Amino acid sequence: MRQLAVLTTLFALAASSCDDSSTAIIDAAGADSRGADASAVGPLDLPRSIDLGAGDCGGMAQAMVTLTNPAGAADVAISFASSDPAFAVTPAAVTILAGTSTTFTVTAQVPATAIAGAPLTAMLTVTTDIPGHTTESVTATATTRGAQIGISPPSINFGDVPLGTNSTLSFVVSNTGNGATNLGFRPLSNPDFTITFGTNGFADLLPGALVSGSVRYAPTGTGADLEVVPLELGGGPRCGTPPSTLRLSGSGSTTGGVLVSGAIDFGDVACGATSTDTQSITINNTSSITATFTATLPVEVDGDHLRYTVTPASGTVAPGTMATLTVTRLAIATPFAPRVVDAVVRVVANGVPTDVPVRHTQRGPFLTTSAVGQVDFGFQQSGSTTDAPIRVTNGGNGPATLAIVATGDFASALPATIAAGAFADGALRYNPPAGAPVTATITIDAVGACSGPISIPVAGGDGPFPVITPAATFATCPPPAALTTNLSVNNIGTQPLSMNCVEDVSGGPSGLTPVVTPNPIMAPAGGSAFATIDHGPGPGGAGAVTATLACTTNEPLTNQRTTTLTRTLDGAELVLTAPVPLDFVCFVSDTKGWSTRNDGTQSASLSPVTDIGIPLSLIFDFSTVDPASETFHTITAYGGSGAPFRLAGSGDPCINATGSGGLIFAGTVGVDVGSGSGGACSVTPPTLPVRLFDYVGSAH
């Protein structure tokens, strides 16, 4: 007789961030099955952020993402759209059939002119046909990689150099990028100029390298000299617009001339600094006539000429006197990507141009974040703590000491500092003292940041919140064909709840094959709902089998819940064993044993099931066999004495013995469960074979 009992126990589940769909789509990640807040994944284990890693400037960065729609799920239509045309997903739209996986390739085309080490970010909008979750957002990031080459000054003017003398000026080649390259100078066509750089004019430029060089000008004749030296760049990707030439100029003179001298470097300047600074350039007129001059800042493609001023813009210098030009570094408003800010002051004296380099390094952290739009924590129980993951990236050239302002029920969990070019993973935290709706803004900034403050709107206290009672069924053997129980959900939140539950088979199916009806389960705010779970008896026999149910809700943040369905089956699990084969020979007295072991959960009284007879006899132990115990039985063969012992007409198969040694009789022994005892879940094997062979040798 089959018996059925139902036991329910209330418990609150943890959650993870993921979206789901129709009633047959399974999207729980491995972490979800443990009830943890795994909000880093979405529907079908869709990641919330994808890091493509480093991509060469002028090349691309790429990552692969595999989404799986398990067997038994509904087909899912999914498509991707990017906020930045440089980012693309292939295939852009596809239907993932139930029981299959699709691998998507996420590609970012890195501009050749990008700044080395700068983060590239795009928002991928994922559209599915999953009810209640038609769109999801995924942040895709890549980091530019390559050498960033600069030469300072970009041109060198020696002015007037008297014949018979020489002048040497220096320059610096820098690599501010995160990739290596090499640079060299071709042989000069004008022998009046000589370049000393690296080894035989070539040098390797590792990230952060500063390699100094010098140019010697020894005029061999009067008049202007000009040499535009091409630069040879090779090896590795390069970012930005690298210099292609170094312009050299000077003029051989006899007695007297106009000399322009100065090389201006204001050094490091902290981002956000409002102060200005000045340095000077000297015009020395050693000739016998008055010199006229103009001073300008030629236009730079990156606008760096606007970061400085020079005064006076024009004037005259009397013979034998000097004039001073004042170059002022202006304050730069944030946000501003920290880098070297370089330009030239072009002084034209008596028609001869001289370019004086001017530069400084804007230094400081530059913060960006993965958070997009408002972070809604939904309804959470008072006194609980809920985290929303966040990544903060420092794309600047200085370490960031974070300054975070969070008010009310909100806080943050981020490290105190982030090194230049690094990122930190942390969380925004919601800890409500009560369940009332609340909004606030969390501000993330850094001391001396080149970026502006990051303001992230946050909200909490409004939304559904399910408390799910785990389900259980009980039955006795023999196993029933099907079982049914209830799933209870209590919505303690402030908004209606929609919850879709399917078995989580990420760790393998339980074999119970549960079906939840209705699905999705709907519960009003502050109310309850019930669903029926129909399932099979599951694999194996006596004991407990548990299935994990992954439930996707319409909560804004923690929308993945789990619960369990446990089937308990009571009964005897009988195992028949024989130490040796139950084989006997006609006319040979012999006794062999076999046993019945109970591996189940209930005791059973046994009776024999056999078809053996003379000359074999069964001695059977009718004792009740308890769980984890064993009974022993024997079979005896009577051999007789004297001449061959045959009981004619008695059914003794040995009546036909001839001494051939062949098989005379094949039968079985087994057990049956008597009435009034626990049911037998299984008997393994169903019976044991018993064989009787003809004797070998002379007749008895």
C-alpha positions as CSV (number, residue, x, y, z in Angstrom):
1,M,0.0,0.0,0.0
2,R,1.4,3.4,-1.0
3,Q,1.6,6.2,1.6
4,L,2.2,9.9,0.9
5,A,3.2,12.6,3.3
6,V,4.2,16.3,2.8
7,L,6.6,18.3,4.9
8,T,7.4,22.0,4.4
9,T,10.0,24.1,6.1
10,L,10.3,27.9,5.7
11,F,13.6,29.5,4.9
12,A,14.8,32.7,3.2
13,L,16.9,32.4,0.1
14,A,20.0,34.3,-1.0
15,A,20.0,35.7,-4.5
16,S,22.1,36.4,-7.6
17,S,21.7,38.9,-10.4
18,C,20.4,37.3,-13.5
19,D,17.4,37.7,-15.8
20,D,15.2,34.9,-17.1
21,S,12.4,34.4,-19.5
22,S,9.6,32.1,-20.4
23,T,8.5,29.2,-18.2
24,A,11.1,26.7,-19.6
25,I,14.3,28.8,-19.8
26,I,17.0,27.9,-17.3
27,D,19.5,30.7,-16.6
28,A,20.9,30.0,-13.2
29,A,24.6,30.1,-12.8
30,G,26.6,27.8,-10.6
31,A,26.7,30.4,-7.9
32,D,22.9,30.8,-8.0
33,S,22.4,27.2,-7.0
34,R,24.1,28.0,-3.7
35,G,21.8,30.9,-3.1
36,A,24.5,33.6,-3.3
37,D,24.2,37.1,-4.7
38,A,25.7,36.4,-8.1
39,S,24.6,39.5,-9.9
40,A,27.6,39.4,-12.2
41,V,25.5,37.2,-14.6
42,G,22.3,37.6,-16.4
43,P,20.0,35.4,-18.5
44,L,21.6,32.1,-19.8
45,D,24.7,33.1,-17.6
46,L,25.1,36.3,-19.6
47,P,27.9,38.3,-17.9
48,R,27.2,41.8,-16.7
49,S,30.6,43.0,-17.9
50,I,33.1,41.7,-20.5
51,D,36.8,42.6,-20.4
52,L,38.3,42.2,-23.8
53,G,41.8,42.8,-22.4
54,A,44.4,44.7,-24.3
55,G,44.1,45.6,-28.0
56,D,46.9,47.0,-30.2
57,C,46.3,50.5,-31.5
58,G,45.2,50.1,-35.1
59,G,44.2,46.5,-34.2
60,M,41.5,45.0,-32.1
61,A,40.7,43.3,-28.8
62,Q,38.5,40.3,-28.7
63,A,36.8,38.0,-26.2
64,M,34.5,35.0,-26.5
65,V,31.3,34.5,-24.5
66,T,29.4,31.2,-24.5
67,L,25.7,31.2,-23.6
68,T,24.0,27.8,-22.8
69,N,20.3,27.0,-23.1
70,P,20.0,23.6,-21.2
71,A,17.9,20.7,-22.4
72,G,14.3,21.0,-21.5
73,A,14.3,24.8,-21.9
74,A,12.4,26.8,-24.5
75,D,14.3,28.3,-27.5
76,V,15.6,31.8,-26.8
77,A,15.9,34.6,-29.4
78,I,18.7,37.0,-28.5
79,S,20.3,40.0,-30.2
80,F,23.0,42.5,-29.4
81,A,23.4,46.2,-30.1
82,S,26.4,48.4,-29.3
83,S,26.5,52.0,-28.1
84,D,29.8,52.4,-29.9
85,P,30.3,51.2,-33.5
86,A,33.8,50.2,-32.7
87,F,32.4,47.4,-30.6
88,A,30.6,44.6,-32.3
89,V,29.1,41.2,-31.4
90,T,29.1,38.3,-33.8
91,P,26.6,36.8,-34.4
92,A,24.5,40.0,-33.7
93,A,21.2,38.0,-33.5
94,V,20.6,34.3,-33.1
95,T,18.1,31.8,-31.6
96,I,19.6,29.5,-29.1
97,L,17.8,26.2,-29.3
98,A,17.1,24.2,-26.1
99,G,19.9,22.0,-25.1
100,T,22.5,23.9,-27.2
101,S,25.1,26.6,-26.7
102,T,26.1,29.6,-28.8
103,T,29.5,31.3,-28.7
104,F,29.5,35.0,-29.4
105,T,32.6,37.0,-30.4
106,V,32.9,40.5,-28.9
107,T,35.3,42.6,-30.9
108,A,36.6,46.2,-30.3
109,Q,38.4,48.0,-33.1
110,V,41.1,50.1,-31.4
111,P,41.8,53.4,-33.2
112,A,45.4,53.8,-34.3
113,T,45.4,57.4,-32.9
114,A,44.1,56.3,-29.4
115,I,46.0,57.2,-26.3
116,A,48.0,54.1,-25.1
117,G,46.6,52.5,-21.9
118,A,43.3,54.4,-22.2
119,P,40.2,52.4,-21.5
120,L,37.6,51.9,-24.3
121,T,34.1,51.3,-23.1
122,A,30.8,50.5,-24.8
123,M,27.4,49.5,-23.5
124,L,25.9,46.4,-25.2
125,T,22.2,46.3,-25.2
126,V,21.0,42.6,-25.2
127,T,17.4,42.0,-26.4
128,T,15.7,38.7,-25.7
129,D,12.2,37.2,-25.9
130,I,12.4,36.4,-22.2
131,P,9.2,37.7,-20.6
132,G,9.8,40.5,-18.1
133,H,13.5,40.8,-19.2
134,T,13.4,41.9,-22.8
135,T,16.5,44.0,-22.4
136,E,19.7,43.6,-20.5
137,S,22.9,45.8,-20.3
138,V,26.4,44.5,-20.5
139,T,29.5,46.7,-20.2
140,A,32.3,45.9,-22.6
141,T,35.8,47.2,-22.0
142,A,39.1,47.1,-23.7
143,T,42.5,48.7,-23.0
144,T,44.6,50.3,-25.8
145,R,48.1,49.0,-26.1
146,G,51.1,50.3,-27.9
147,A,54.0,52.7,-27.8
148,Q,53.2,56.4,-27.5
149,I,56.2,58.2,-29.0
150,G,57.1,61.9,-28.4
151,I,60.1,64.0,-29.2
152,S,60.9,67.2,-27.3
153,P,61.6,69.6,-28.8
154,P,60.0,68.6,-32.1
155,S,62.4,71.0,-33.9
156,I,65.8,72.5,-33.0
157,N,66.9,76.0,-34.1
158,F,70.5,76.9,-33.3
159,G,70.1,80.5,-34.5
160,D,73.2,82.3,-35.5
161,V,76.4,80.3,-34.9
162,P,79.7,82.0,-35.9
163,L,81.9,80.2,-38.4
164,G,84.6,78.2,-36.7
165,T,82.5,77.5,-33.7
166,N,79.8,74.9,-32.9
167,S,76.7,74.6,-30.8
168,T,75.2,71.5,-29.2
169,L,71.5,71.2,-28.2
170,S,69.8,68.2,-26.6
171,F,66.4,66.5,-27.2
172,V,64.5,63.7,-25.5
173,V,62.6,60.8,-27.1
174,S,59.9,59.5,-24.8
175,N,57.6,56.4,-24.8
176,T,54.6,57.2,-22.5
177,G,52.7,54.1,-23.8
178,N,52.4,50.5,-22.6
179,G,54.2,48.9,-25.6
180,A,57.7,48.8,-26.8
181,T,59.1,50.0,-30.1
182,N,62.4,51.3,-31.5
183,L,63.4,54.6,-33.1
184,G,66.4,55.6,-35.3
185,F,67.6,58.5,-37.3
186,R,68.6,58.2,-41.0
187,P,72.0,59.5,-42.1
188,L,72.0,63.3,-42.5
189,S,72.5,64.9,-45.9
190,N,73.8,68.1,-44.4
191,P,77.3,67.5,-42.8
192,D,77.0,70.6,-40.7
193,F,74.6,68.7,-38.4
194,T,75.5,65.6,-36.4
195,I,73.0,63.6,-34.3
196,T,74.1,61.5,-31.4
197,F,71.4,59.0,-30.3
198,G,71.4,55.5,-28.8
199,T,73.7,53.0,-30.5
200,N,74.6,54.1,-34.0
201,G,71.5,56.3,-34.1
202,F,69.0,53.7,-32.9
203,A,67.5,52.9,-29.5
204,D,64.9,50.6,-28.1
205,L,62.0,52.4,-26.4
206,L,60.4,50.3,-23.6
207,P,57.3,51.6,-21.9
208,G,58.2,54.7,-19.8
209,A,61.5,55.1,-21.5
210,L,63.2,58.5,-21.8
211,V,66.2,58.4,-24.2
212,S,68.3,61.6,-24.6
213,G,70.0,62.6,-27.7
214,S,72.0,65.6,-29.0
215,V,72.5,67.6,-32.2
216,R,75.8,69.4,-32.9
217,Y,75.8,72.2,-35.4
218,A,79.1,73.3,-36.9
219,P,78.4,75.6,-39.8
220,T,80.9,75.5,-42.7
221,G,79.5,78.5,-44.5
222,T,77.4,81.6,-43.9
223,G,73.7,81.6,-44.4
224,A,70.8,79.4,-43.3
225,D,71.0,75.6,-42.9
226,L,68.0,73.4,-42.8
227,E,67.7,69.6,-42.4
228,V,64.4,67.8,-41.9
229,V,65.5,64.4,-40.5
230,P,63.1,61.5,-41.1
231,L,62.5,59.2,-38.1
232,E,62.6,55.5,-38.5
233,L,60.0,53.7,-36.3
234,G,59.7,50.0,-36.1
235,G,58.6,47.1,-33.9
236,G,55.3,46.8,-32.0
237,P,52.1,48.7,-32.3
238,R,52.1,52.5,-31.9
239,C,49.3,54.7,-30.5
240,G,48.5,58.3,-31.2
241,T,50.2,60.2,-34.0
242,P,54.0,59.6,-33.7
243,P,56.4,62.3,-34.9
244,S,57.8,61.6,-38.3
245,T,60.7,64.1,-38.5
246,L,63.0,66.2,-36.5
247,R,63.5,69.7,-38.0
248,L,67.1,71.1,-37.6
249,S,67.9,74.7,-38.5
250,G,70.7,77.2,-37.9
251,S,72.6,79.9,-39.6
252,G,76.3,80.3,-40.1
253,S,77.4,83.9,-39.3
254,T,80.5,86.0,-39.2
255,T,80.5,88.7,-36.5
256,G,77.3,89.4,-34.6
257,G,73.8,87.9,-34.8
258,V,70.6,87.2,-32.9
259,L,70.6,84.3,-30.5
260,V,67.4,82.8,-29.1
261,S,67.9,80.5,-26.1
262,G,65.7,78.6,-23.7
263,A,64.1,75.3,-23.2
264,I,61.0,75.4,-21.0
265,D,59.7,72.5,-18.9
266,F,57.3,73.3,-16.1
267,G,57.5,69.7,-14.8
268,D,54.6,67.9,-13.2
269,V,51.4,69.8,-12.5
270,A,48.6,68.3,-10.5
271,C,45.2,68.0,-12.1
272,G,42.8,70.6,-10.9
273,A,45.5,73.0,-9.9
274,T,44.3,76.6,-10.4
275,S,47.8,78.2,-10.2
276,T,49.8,79.4,-13.1
277,D,53.6,79.5,-13.7
278,T,56.1,81.4,-15.8
279,Q,59.5,80.9,-17.4
280,S,61.5,83.0,-19.8
281,I,63.2,82.9,-23.2
282,T,66.1,85.2,-24.0
283,I,66.8,87.0,-27.3
284,N,70.4,88.2,-27.5
285,N,71.2,90.6,-30.3
286,T,75.0,90.5,-30.8
287,S,74.8,92.2,-34.2
288,S,75.3,95.9,-35.0
289,I,71.8,96.5,-36.1
290,T,68.4,96.5,-34.4
291,A,66.6,93.2,-34.5
292,T,62.9,92.8,-34.9
293,F,61.1,89.7,-33.6
294,T,57.7,88.1,-33.3
295,A,56.7,85.3,-30.8
296,T,53.8,83.0,-31.4
297,L,52.5,79.6,-30.4
298,P,51.8,77.6,-33.6
299,V,48.6,75.6,-33.6
300,E,48.9,72.1,-32.3
301,V,46.4,69.4,-33.4
302,D,45.6,68.5,-29.8
303,G,45.1,72.1,-28.8
304,D,48.2,72.2,-26.5
305,H,49.1,75.7,-27.8
306,L,46.1,77.0,-26.0
307,R,47.6,75.9,-22.7
308,Y,50.3,78.6,-22.8
309,T,50.8,82.3,-23.6
310,V,53.9,84.2,-24.6
311,T,54.5,88.0,-24.1
312,P,55.4,90.2,-25.7
313,A,54.1,89.0,-29.0
314,S,56.5,91.2,-31.0
315,G,59.2,93.9,-30.5
316,T,62.7,95.0,-31.2
317,V,66.1,94.4,-29.6
318,A,68.8,97.1,-29.9
319,P,72.3,96.1,-30.9
320,G,74.3,94.6,-28.1
321,T,71.2,94.1,-25.8
322,M,68.9,91.3,-24.8
323,A,65.1,91.0,-24.5
324,T,63.2,88.6,-22.3
325,L,60.0,86.8,-23.4
326,T,57.7,85.4,-20.7
327,V,55.9,82.1,-21.2
328,T,53.0,81.4,-18.9
329,R,51.5,78.0,-18.2
330,L,47.8,78.3,-17.9
331,A,45.6,76.3,-15.5
332,I,43.7,73.4,-17.1
333,A,40.1,72.7,-16.0
334,T,39.0,69.1,-15.3
335,P,38.0,66.7,-16.7
336,F,41.2,66.4,-18.6
337,A,43.0,63.1,-19.5
338,P,46.4,63.4,-17.8
339,R,49.4,63.5,-20.2
340,V,52.3,65.5,-21.5
341,V,51.1,68.9,-22.7
342,D,53.7,70.2,-25.2
343,A,53.9,73.0,-27.7
344,V,56.5,75.3,-29.2
345,V,57.1,79.1,-29.0
346,R,58.2,80.2,-32.4
347,V,60.5,83.2,-32.3
348,V,61.2,84.8,-35.6
349,A,64.1,87.3,-35.3
350,N,65.2,89.2,-38.4
351,G,63.3,86.6,-40.5
352,V,65.0,83.6,-38.9
353,P,62.6,81.2,-37.0
354,T,63.6,79.5,-33.8
355,D,61.3,77.0,-32.1
356,V,61.6,76.8,-28.3
357,P,59.9,73.7,-26.8
358,V,57.6,74.3,-23.9
359,R,56.0,71.4,-22.0
360,H,54.6,70.1,-18.7
361,T,53.0,66.9,-17.5
362,Q,49.5,67.0,-16.3
363,R,49.5,64.3,-13.6
364,G,46.9,62.7,-11.5
365,P,44.3,59.9,-11.5
366,F,41.5,59.6,-14.0
367,L,38.5,57.6,-12.7
368,T,35.8,55.8,-14.7
369,T,33.3,53.2,-13.5
370,S,31.2,50.3,-14.8
371,A,28.0,51.7,-13.2
372,V,25.5,52.9,-15.9
373,G,22.5,54.8,-14.8
374,Q,20.7,54.3,-11.5
375,V,21.5,51.3,-9.4
376,D,18.2,50.0,-8.0
377,F,18.6,47.5,-5.0
378,G,14.8,46.9,-4.9
379,F,13.2,45.8,-1.7
380,Q,15.5,44.3,0.9
381,Q,14.8,43.1,4.4
382,S,15.6,45.6,7.2
383,G,18.9,45.0,8.8
384,S,20.2,43.0,5.8
385,T,23.1,44.0,3.6
386,T,22.9,43.8,-0.2
387,D,25.9,44.5,-2.6
388,A,25.8,45.6,-6.2
389,P,29.2,45.0,-7.8
390,I,31.1,47.9,-9.3
391,R,34.5,48.3,-11.0
392,V,36.4,51.6,-10.8
393,T,39.3,52.1,-13.3
394,N,42.1,54.5,-12.9
395,G,43.2,55.4,-16.4
396,G,45.4,58.2,-15.2
397,N,49.2,58.5,-14.7
398,G,49.1,58.9,-10.9
399,P,47.7,56.8,-8.0
400,A,44.1,57.5,-6.9
401,T,43.3,57.9,-3.2
402,L,39.5,57.5,-3.3
403,A,37.2,60.0,-1.7
404,I,33.7,58.4,-1.5
405,V,30.6,60.1,-0.2
406,A,27.6,57.8,0.5
407,T,24.6,59.0,2.5
408,G,21.6,57.4,4.3
409,D,21.2,53.7,3.9
410,F,23.9,53.4,1.3
411,A,27.7,52.8,1.5
412,S,30.5,51.5,-0.6
413,A,33.1,48.8,-0.3
414,L,36.1,49.8,-2.4
415,P,39.8,49.8,-1.7
416,A,41.4,53.1,-0.4
417,T,43.8,53.4,-3.4
418,I,44.0,52.4,-7.0
419,A,47.4,52.4,-8.8
420,A,47.8,54.2,-12.1
421,G,46.5,52.1,-15.0
422,A,44.8,49.6,-12.6
423,F,41.3,48.9,-11.6
424,A,39.5,47.8,-8.4
425,D,36.4,45.6,-8.0
426,G,34.1,46.4,-5.1
427,A,30.5,47.0,-4.4
428,L,27.9,49.6,-3.7
429,R,26.1,48.6,-0.5
430,Y,22.5,48.9,0.7
431,N,21.8,48.4,4.4
432,P,18.2,49.5,5.1
433,P,17.1,50.0,8.8
434,A,13.5,49.8,7.5
435,G,11.7,48.9,4.4
436,A,10.7,52.4,3.3
437,P,11.7,53.5,-0.3
438,V,14.8,55.7,-0.3
439,T,17.0,57.3,-3.0
440,A,20.4,58.9,-2.8
441,T,23.6,59.6,-4.8
442,I,27.0,58.0,-4.2
443,T,29.9,60.1,-5.3
444,I,33.3,58.6,-6.1
445,D,36.2,61.0,-6.5
446,A,39.9,61.0,-5.9
447,V,42.3,63.6,-4.5
448,G,43.8,65.6,-7.4
449,A,41.7,63.7,-9.9
450,C,41.9,64.7,-13.6
451,S,38.4,63.3,-14.1
452,G,35.3,64.9,-12.6
453,P,33.5,63.3,-9.7
454,I,31.5,60.2,-10.5
455,S,27.9,60.5,-9.3
456,I,25.9,57.3,-9.2
457,P,22.1,57.5,-8.3
458,V,21.0,54.7,-6.1
459,A,17.6,53.6,-4.9
460,G,16.2,50.9,-2.6
461,G,13.2,49.8,-0.6
462,D,10.7,49.3,-3.4
463,G,10.1,46.1,-5.2
464,P,9.1,42.5,-4.7
465,F,10.9,40.2,-2.3
466,P,10.1,36.4,-2.2
467,V,10.4,34.1,0.8
468,I,10.2,30.6,-0.6
469,T,9.3,27.5,1.4
470,P,11.3,24.4,0.2
471,A,9.1,21.5,-1.0
472,A,9.3,17.8,0.1
473,T,7.4,14.6,-0.6
474,F,7.4,11.2,1.2
475,A,6.4,7.8,-0.1
476,T,7.0,4.1,0.7
477,C,8.0,1.3,-1.7
478,P,7.2,0.2,-4.2
479,P,7.9,3.6,-5.8
480,P,4.8,5.4,-7.1
481,A,4.6,6.4,-10.7
482,A,4.4,10.1,-9.8
483,L,4.4,12.5,-6.8
484,T,2.9,15.9,-6.1
485,T,3.6,18.6,-3.5
486,N,3.1,22.3,-3.1
487,L,5.6,25.2,-3.4
488,S,4.8,28.2,-1.1
489,V,6.0,31.8,-1.8
490,N,5.4,34.7,0.5
491,N,6.0,38.2,-1.1
492,I,7.0,40.5,1.7
493,G,8.0,43.3,-0.7
494,T,6.1,46.4,-1.9
495,Q,5.5,45.4,-5.5
496,P,3.8,42.4,-7.2
497,L,6.1,39.4,-7.6
498,S,6.6,37.3,-10.8
499,M,8.7,34.2,-10.3
500,N,9.6,31.5,-12.8
501,C,11.1,28.2,-11.4
502,V,12.8,25.4,-13.3
503,E,15.2,22.7,-12.2
504,D,18.9,23.8,-12.1
505,V,20.7,21.1,-13.9
506,S,24.1,22.9,-14.0
507,G,25.4,20.3,-11.6
508,G,23.6,17.4,-13.3
509,P,19.9,16.5,-13.3
510,S,18.3,15.0,-10.2
511,G,16.1,12.6,-12.1
512,L,13.0,13.9,-10.4
513,T,12.1,16.1,-13.5
514,P,9.9,18.5,-11.5
515,V,7.3,20.6,-13.3
516,V,6.0,23.7,-11.6
517,T,2.4,24.9,-12.3
518,P,1.6,27.7,-12.7
519,N,4.8,29.1,-14.0
520,P,5.5,32.0,-13.5
521,I,4.1,32.2,-10.0
522,M,2.4,35.6,-9.3
523,A,2.1,37.0,-5.7
524,P,0.7,40.4,-4.8
525,A,2.7,42.8,-2.6
526,G,2.5,41.6,1.0
527,G,0.7,38.4,-0.2
528,S,1.3,34.8,-0.8
529,A,1.1,32.3,-3.7
530,F,1.2,28.6,-4.2
531,A,2.3,26.3,-7.0
532,T,2.0,22.6,-7.6
533,I,5.2,20.6,-8.2
534,D,4.6,17.3,-10.1
535,H,7.6,15.0,-10.3
536,G,8.7,11.5,-10.9
537,P,9.9,9.1,-8.2
538,G,13.5,9.7,-9.3
539,P,16.5,7.4,-9.6
540,G,17.5,4.7,-7.1
541,G,15.5,3.3,-4.3
542,A,15.1,4.1,-0.7
543,G,16.5,7.3,0.6
544,A,16.4,11.0,-0.2
545,V,16.9,12.7,-3.6
546,T,17.0,16.5,-3.9
547,A,16.4,18.7,-6.9
548,T,17.5,22.4,-6.9
549,L,14.9,24.8,-8.3
550,A,16.3,28.0,-9.9
551,C,13.7,30.7,-9.7
552,T,14.0,34.0,-11.6
553,T,12.0,36.9,-10.3
554,N,11.3,40.5,-11.4
555,E,13.4,42.0,-8.7
556,P,15.6,44.8,-10.0
557,L,18.9,43.6,-8.6
558,T,18.8,40.2,-6.7
559,N,16.5,38.5,-9.2
560,Q,17.8,34.9,-9.0
561,R,16.5,32.7,-6.1
562,T,16.9,29.0,-5.4
563,T,14.9,26.5,-3.4
564,T,14.8,22.7,-3.1
565,L,12.5,19.8,-3.8
566,T,13.3,16.7,-1.7
567,R,11.8,13.3,-2.4
568,T,12.2,10.7,0.5
569,L,11.3,7.0,-0.3
570,D,11.1,4.4,2.5
571,G,11.4,0.7,2.0
572,A,13.7,-2.3,1.8
573,E,16.5,-2.5,-0.7
574,L,17.4,-6.2,-1.0
575,V,20.6,-7.5,-2.4
576,L,21.2,-11.2,-3.2
577,T,24.7,-12.5,-3.1
578,A,26.5,-15.9,-3.3
579,P,30.2,-16.2,-2.3
580,V,30.6,-18.9,-5.0
581,P,28.4,-20.1,-7.9
582,L,25.5,-22.2,-6.8
583,D,26.7,-25.1,-9.0
584,F,26.2,-28.8,-8.0
585,V,27.1,-32.3,-9.4
586,C,24.9,-35.3,-9.5
587,F,25.7,-37.9,-6.8
588,V,28.1,-35.5,-5.0
589,S,27.1,-34.3,-1.6
590,D,27.6,-30.6,-1.3
591,T,26.3,-27.5,0.6
592,K,26.6,-23.9,-0.6
593,G,25.4,-20.6,0.9
594,W,23.8,-17.4,-0.3
595,S,22.5,-14.3,1.6
596,T,20.0,-11.5,1.5
597,R,21.2,-8.1,2.6
598,N,18.9,-5.1,3.3
599,D,20.4,-1.7,2.2
600,G,17.1,0.1,2.6
601,T,15.4,2.1,5.3
602,Q,12.7,-0.4,6.5
603,S,12.7,-4.0,7.8
604,A,11.3,-6.8,5.7
605,S,10.1,-10.4,6.4
606,L,11.1,-12.8,3.7
607,S,9.9,-16.0,2.1
608,P,11.8,-18.0,-0.6
609,V,11.1,-18.1,-4.2
610,T,12.6,-21.2,-5.9
611,D,12.1,-23.9,-8.5
612,I,14.7,-26.4,-7.3
613,G,13.9,-30.0,-6.2
614,I,15.5,-33.4,-5.6
615,P,18.4,-33.9,-5.2
616,L,18.7,-30.2,-4.2
617,S,17.1,-28.8,-1.0
618,L,16.8,-25.2,0.2
619,I,17.4,-24.3,3.9
620,F,15.9,-20.7,4.2
621,D,16.2,-18.3,7.1
622,F,12.7,-16.7,7.5
623,S,14.0,-14.1,10.1
624,T,13.1,-10.5,9.5
625,V,16.0,-8.7,7.8
626,D,16.5,-5.2,9.3
627,P,18.2,-2.2,7.5
628,A,21.9,-2.7,7.3
629,S,21.6,-6.4,8.2
630,E,21.8,-9.7,6.4
631,T,20.3,-13.2,6.5
632,F,22.0,-16.4,5.3
633,H,20.5,-19.4,3.4
634,T,21.9,-22.7,2.1
635,I,21.3,-25.2,-0.7
636,T,22.3,-28.9,-0.1
637,A,22.8,-31.6,-2.7
638,Y,22.2,-35.2,-1.6
639,G,24.7,-37.5,-3.3
640,G,23.4,-41.0,-2.2
641,S,25.7,-44.1,-1.7
642,G,26.8,-47.2,-3.4
643,A,25.5,-47.5,-6.9
644,P,24.2,-44.5,-8.8
645,F,21.4,-43.1,-6.7
646,R,18.4,-42.2,-8.8
647,L,14.9,-41.8,-7.6
648,A,12.9,-43.0,-10.5
649,G,9.7,-41.2,-10.9
650,S,10.5,-38.6,-8.3
651,G,11.5,-35.8,-10.7
652,D,15.1,-36.2,-9.9
653,P,17.0,-34.9,-13.0
654,C,19.9,-37.1,-12.1
655,I,17.9,-40.0,-13.4
656,N,19.2,-39.0,-16.8
657,A,22.9,-38.8,-15.8
658,T,25.3,-40.5,-18.1
659,G,28.7,-39.3,-16.8
660,S,29.0,-36.6,-19.5
661,G,29.6,-33.7,-17.2
662,G,27.0,-31.7,-19.0
663,L,24.2,-29.4,-17.6
664,I,21.4,-31.5,-16.2
665,F,19.2,-28.8,-14.6
666,A,19.1,-24.9,-14.4
667,G,17.0,-23.2,-11.8
668,T,16.9,-20.1,-9.5
669,V,16.4,-19.1,-5.9
670,G,15.2,-15.7,-4.7
671,V,13.1,-13.9,-2.0
672,D,9.7,-12.5,-1.7
673,V,8.6,-9.8,0.8
674,G,6.0,-11.2,3.2
675,S,2.8,-9.3,4.2
676,G,2.9,-6.9,7.1
677,S,6.5,-5.8,6.4
678,G,7.9,-2.8,4.6
679,G,7.6,-2.7,0.9
680,A,10.6,-3.8,-1.2
681,C,12.0,-1.0,-3.4
682,S,14.1,-3.4,-5.3
683,V,15.6,-6.9,-5.3
684,T,19.1,-7.0,-6.9
685,P,19.6,-9.3,-8.8
686,P,16.0,-10.6,-9.0
687,T,17.2,-14.2,-8.5
688,L,20.4,-16.2,-8.2
689,P,21.1,-19.0,-10.7
690,V,21.3,-22.7,-9.5
691,R,22.8,-25.3,-11.8
692,L,23.1,-29.1,-11.6
693,F,25.7,-30.9,-13.7
694,D,26.1,-34.5,-14.7
695,Y,28.9,-36.4,-13.0
696,V,32.2,-37.1,-14.7
697,G,33.7,-40.6,-14.7
698,S,32.3,-44.2,-14.3
699,A,28.7,-44.7,-13.6
700,H,27.5,-44.8,-9.9
